Amino acid sequence: MPGKEYECKDCGRAFLIYEEKKTLICPSCDGENITLKQAKPLPQWIIEKNNIKPG
């Protein structure tokens, strides 16, 4: 992934910030209460859908 995913604690929006852009400001509310969003495993239904063989 070209950037890291962050989450605004004020409005709850998740967004990417690219490595070369170091400003941590929410694009929705211009808030600065930003945290790094933790990676979560994919839901089981997405894994099963990706494993279905075509044909």
VEXFI-310214 format. One record per residue: residue number from 1; residue in three letters; x, y, z of N, C-alpha, C in turn. Coordinates in Angstrom, 2 decimals, m for minus. Layout:
REM VEXFI-310214
<node n="NUM" res="ALA" n_c1="X" n_c2="Y" n_c3="Z" ca_c1="X" ca_c2="Y" ca_c3="Z" c_c1="X" c_c2="Y" c_c3="Z"/>
...
This chain:
REM VEXFI-310214
<node n="1" res="MET" n_c1="0.84" n_c2="m1.17" n_c3="0.00" ca_c1="0.00" ca_c2="0.00" ca_c3="0.00" c_c1="0.89" c_c2="1.24" c_c3="0.00"/>
<node n="2" res="PRO" n_c1="0.52" n_c2="2.23" n_c3="m0.80" ca_c1="1.37" ca_c2="3.41" ca_c3="m0.92" c_c1="1.32" c_c2="4.34" c_c3="0.29"/>
<node n="3" res="GLY" n_c1="0.36" n_c2="4.18" n_c3="1.15" ca_c1="0.25" ca_c2="5.05" ca_c3="2.32" c_c1="m0.24" c_c2="4.27" c_c3="3.51"/>
<node n="4" res="LYS" n_c1="m0.54" n_c2="4.99" n_c3="4.58" ca_c1="m1.06" ca_c2="4.35" ca_c3="5.78" c_c1="m2.47" c_c2="4.85" c_c3="6.01"/>
<node n="5" res="GLU" n_c1="m3.29" n_c2="3.97" n_c3="6.58" ca_c1="m4.68" ca_c2="4.34" ca_c3="6.82" c_c1="m4.82" c_c2="4.91" c_c3="8.22"/>
<node n="6" res="TYR" n_c1="m5.45" n_c2="6.05" n_c3="8.29" ca_c1="m5.68" ca_c2="6.74" ca_c3="9.56" c_c1="m7.17" c_c2="6.91" c_c3="9.77"/>
<node n="7" res="GLU" n_c1="m7.55" n_c2="7.17" n_c3="11.03" ca_c1="m8.95" ca_c2="7.40" ca_c3="11.36" c_c1="m9.07" c_c2="8.66" c_c3="12.19"/>
<node n="8" res="CYS" n_c1="m10.05" n_c2="9.48" n_c3="11.87" ca_c1="m10.31" ca_c2="10.70" ca_c3="12.63" c_c1="m11.16" c_c2="10.34" c_c3="13.84"/>
<node n="9" res="LYS" n_c1="m10.72" n_c2="10.70" n_c3="15.02" ca_c1="m11.47" ca_c2="10.41" ca_c3="16.23" c_c1="m12.61" c_c2="11.40" c_c3="16.44"/>
<node n="10" res="ASP" n_c1="m12.61" n_c2="12.51" n_c3="15.71" ca_c1="m13.69" ca_c2="13.50" ca_c3="15.84" c_c1="m14.91" c_c2="13.10" c_c3="15.01"/>
<node n="11" res="CYS" n_c1="m14.70" n_c2="12.75" n_c3="13.73" ca_c1="m15.84" ca_c2="12.43" ca_c3="12.86" c_c1="m15.91" c_c2="10.95" c_c3="12.48"/>
<node n="12" res="GLY" n_c1="m14.85" n_c2="10.17" n_c3="12.74" ca_c1="m14.88" ca_c2="8.74" ca_c3="12.46" c_c1="m14.49" c_c2="8.34" c_c3="11.05"/>
<node n="13" res="ARG" n_c1="m14.10" n_c2="9.28" n_c3="10.21" ca_c1="m13.73" ca_c2="8.96" ca_c3="8.84" c_c1="m12.37" c_c2="8.29" c_c3="8.77"/>
<node n="14" res="ALA" n_c1="m12.27" n_c2="7.26" n_c3="7.93" ca_c1="m10.99" ca_c2="6.60" ca_c3="7.67" c_c1="m10.47" c_c2="7.11" c_c3="6.33"/>
<node n="15" res="PHE" n_c1="m9.17" n_c2="7.32" n_c3="6.23" ca_c1="m8.59" ca_c2="7.86" ca_c3="5.00" c_c1="m7.12" c_c2="7.50" c_c3="4.93"/>
<node n="16" res="LEU" n_c1="m6.56" n_c2="7.56" n_c3="3.72" ca_c1="m5.14" ca_c2="7.27" ca_c3="3.49" c_c1="m4.34" c_c2="8.56" c_c3="3.52"/>
<node n="17" res="ILE" n_c1="m3.15" n_c2="8.46" n_c3="4.07" ca_c1="m2.18" ca_c2="9.55" ca_c3="3.98" c_c1="m0.92" c_c2="8.95" c_c3="3.37"/>
<node n="18" res="TYR" n_c1="m0.52" n_c2="9.49" n_c3="2.24" ca_c1="0.65" ca_c2="8.98" ca_c3="1.54" c_c1="1.93" c_c2="9.39" c_c3="2.25"/>
<node n="19" res="GLU" n_c1="2.96" n_c2="8.60" n_c3="2.08" ca_c1="4.21" ca_c2="8.78" ca_c3="2.81" c_c1="4.83" c_c2="10.16" c_c3="2.59"/>
<node n="20" res="GLU" n_c1="4.73" n_c2="10.68" n_c3="1.37" ca_c1="5.35" ca_c2="11.97" ca_c3="1.09" c_c1="4.53" c_c2="13.14" c_c3="1.65"/>
<node n="21" res="LYS" n_c1="3.27" n_c2="12.89" n_c3="1.97" ca_c1="2.41" ca_c2="13.94" ca_c3="2.54" c_c1="2.33" c_c2="13.72" c_c3="4.05"/>
<node n="22" res="LYS" n_c1="2.97" n_c2="14.55" n_c3="4.81" ca_c1="3.08" ca_c2="14.32" ca_c3="6.25" c_c1="2.06" c_c2="15.08" c_c3="7.08"/>
<node n="23" res="THR" n_c1="1.08" n_c2="15.76" n_c3="6.45" ca_c1="0.10" ca_c2="16.51" ca_c3="7.23" c_c1="m1.01" c_c2="15.58" c_c3="7.71"/>
<node n="24" res="LEU" n_c1="m1.15" n_c2="15.47" n_c3="9.00" ca_c1="m2.18" ca_c2="14.61" ca_c3="9.56" c_c1="m3.41" c_c2="15.46" c_c3="9.92"/>
<node n="25" res="ILE" n_c1="m4.21" n_c2="15.74" n_c3="8.90" ca_c1="m5.44" ca_c2="16.51" ca_c3="9.09" c_c1="m6.56" c_c2="15.77" c_c3="8.37"/>
<node n="26" res="CYS" n_c1="m7.68" n_c2="15.62" n_c3="9.04" ca_c1="m8.84" ca_c2="14.93" ca_c3="8.46" c_c1="m9.37" c_c2="15.73" c_c3="7.27"/>
<node n="27" res="PRO" n_c1="m9.58" n_c2="15.06" n_c3="6.11" ca_c1="m10.10" ca_c2="15.78" ca_c3="4.95" c_c1="m11.57" c_c2="16.18" c_c3="5.09"/>
<node n="28" res="SER" n_c1="m12.31" n_c2="15.57" n_c3="6.03" ca_c1="m13.72" ca_c2="15.90" ca_c3="6.21" c_c1="m13.95" c_c2="17.08" c_c3="7.14"/>
<node n="29" res="CYS" n_c1="m13.38" n_c2="16.99" n_c3="8.35" ca_c1="m13.68" ca_c2="17.99" ca_c3="9.38" c_c1="m12.49" c_c2="18.87" c_c3="9.74"/>
<node n="30" res="ASP" n_c1="m11.35" n_c2="18.67" n_c3="9.08" ca_c1="m10.11" ca_c2="19.41" ca_c3="9.35" c_c1="m9.63" c_c2="19.22" c_c3="10.79"/>
<node n="31" res="GLY" n_c1="m10.05" n_c2="18.12" n_c3="11.41" ca_c1="m9.61" ca_c2="17.83" ca_c3="12.78" c_c1="m8.21" c_c2="17.27" c_c3="12.81"/>
<node n="32" res="GLU" n_c1="m7.55" n_c2="17.43" n_c3="13.92" ca_c1="m6.19" ca_c2="16.92" ca_c3="14.08" c_c1="m6.13" c_c2="15.76" c_c3="15.08"/>
<node n="33" res="ASN" n_c1="m7.28" n_c2="15.26" n_c3="15.52" ca_c1="m7.34" ca_c2="14.14" ca_c3="16.44" c_c1="m7.33" c_c2="12.84" c_c3="15.62"/>
<node n="34" res="ILE" n_c1="m6.14" n_c2="12.50" n_c3="15.09" ca_c1="m5.97" ca_c2="11.41" ca_c3="14.13" c_c1="m5.17" c_c2="10.28" c_c3="14.77"/>
<node n="35" res="THR" n_c1="m5.60" n_c2="9.03" n_c3="14.51" ca_c1="m4.84" ca_c2="7.87" ca_c3="14.97" c_c1="m4.66" c_c2="6.90" c_c3="13.81"/>
<node n="36" res="LEU" n_c1="m3.61" n_c2="6.11" n_c3="13.90" ca_c1="m3.35" ca_c2="5.08" ca_c3="12.90" c_c1="m4.41" c_c2="3.99" c_c3="13.05"/>
<node n="37" res="LYS" n_c1="m5.05" n_c2="3.62" n_c3="11.95" ca_c1="m6.09" ca_c2="2.61" ca_c3="11.99" c_c1="m5.45" c_c2="1.23" c_c3="12.01"/>
<node n="38" res="GLN" n_c1="m5.88" n_c2="0.40" n_c3="12.93" ca_c1="m5.34" ca_c2="m0.94" ca_c3="13.06" c_c1="m5.87" c_c2="m1.85" c_c3="11.95"/>
<node n="39" res="ALA" n_c1="m5.00" n_c2="m2.69" n_c3="11.43" ca_c1="m5.39" ca_c2="m3.65" ca_c3="10.39" c_c1="m6.24" c_c2="m4.74" c_c3="11.02"/>
<node n="40" res="LYS" n_c1="m7.29" n_c2="m5.12" n_c3="10.32" ca_c1="m8.18" ca_c2="m6.18" ca_c3="10.79" c_c1="m8.22" c_c2="m7.27" c_c3="9.73"/>
<node n="41" res="PRO" n_c1="m8.43" n_c2="m8.51" n_c3="10.13" ca_c1="m8.53" ca_c2="m9.58" ca_c3="9.13" c_c1="m9.80" c_c2="m9.41" c_c3="8.29"/>
<node n="42" res="LEU" n_c1="m9.73" n_c2="m9.91" n_c3="7.06" ca_c1="m10.89" ca_c2="m9.83" ca_c3="6.18" c_c1="m12.02" c_c2="m10.70" c_c3="6.72"/>
<node n="43" res="PRO" n_c1="m13.27" n_c2="m10.30" n_c3="6.50" ca_c1="m14.40" ca_c2="m11.15" ca_c3="6.88" c_c1="m14.37" c_c2="m12.46" c_c3="6.10"/>
<node n="44" res="GLN" n_c1="m14.90" n_c2="m13.51" n_c3="6.70" ca_c1="m14.85" ca_c2="m14.84" ca_c3="6.10" c_c1="m15.53" c_c2="m14.88" c_c3="4.73"/>
<node n="45" res="TRP" n_c1="m16.63" n_c2="m14.15" n_c3="4.55" ca_c1="m17.35" ca_c2="m14.20" ca_c3="3.27" c_c1="m16.52" c_c2="m13.64" c_c3="2.13"/>
<node n="46" res="ILE" n_c1="m15.64" n_c2="m12.70" n_c3="2.40" ca_c1="m14.78" ca_c2="m12.15" ca_c3="1.36" c_c1="m13.70" c_c2="m13.16" c_c3="0.99"/>
<node n="47" res="ILE" n_c1="m13.15" n_c2="m13.83" n_c3="1.98" ca_c1="m12.13" ca_c2="m14.86" ca_c3="1.73" c_c1="m12.72" c_c2="m15.98" c_c3="0.89"/>
<node n="48" res="GLU" n_c1="m13.94" n_c2="m16.43" n_c3="1.24" ca_c1="m14.59" ca_c2="m17.51" ca_c3="0.49" c_c1="m14.89" c_c2="m17.07" c_c3="m0.95"/>
<node n="49" res="LYS" n_c1="m15.34" n_c2="m15.84" n_c3="m1.13" ca_c1="m15.64" ca_c2="m15.34" ca_c3="m2.47" c_c1="m14.37" c_c2="m15.28" c_c3="m3.32"/>
<node n="50" res="ASN" n_c1="m13.25" n_c2="m14.89" n_c3="m2.73" ca_c1="m11.99" ca_c2="m14.80" ca_c3="m3.46" c_c1="m11.42" c_c2="m16.17" c_c3="m3.81"/>
<node n="51" res="ASN" n_c1="m11.80" n_c2="m17.20" n_c3="m3.06" ca_c1="m11.27" ca_c2="m18.54" ca_c3="m3.29" c_c1="m12.11" c_c2="m19.36" c_c3="m4.26"/>
<node n="52" res="ILE" n_c1="m13.25" n_c2="m18.84" n_c3="m4.71" ca_c1="m14.08" ca_c2="m19.57" ca_c3="m5.68" c_c1="m13.37" c_c2="m19.57" c_c3="m7.03"/>
<node n="53" res="LYS" n_c1="m13.24" n_c2="m20.77" n_c3="m7.59" ca_c1="m12.58" ca_c2="m20.90" ca_c3="m8.89" c_c1="m13.60" c_c2="m20.67" c_c3="m10.00"/>
<node n="54" res="PRO" n_c1="m13.26" n_c2="m19.83" n_c3="m10.96" ca_c1="m14.20" ca_c2="m19.60" ca_c3="m12.07" c_c1="m14.34" c_c2="m20.83" c_c3="m12.95"/>
<node n="55" res="GLY" n_c1="m15.53" n_c2="m21.00" n_c3="m13.50" ca_c1="m15.74" ca_c2="m22.08" ca_c3="m14.45" c_c1="m16.50" c_c2="m23.14" c_c3="m13.89"/>
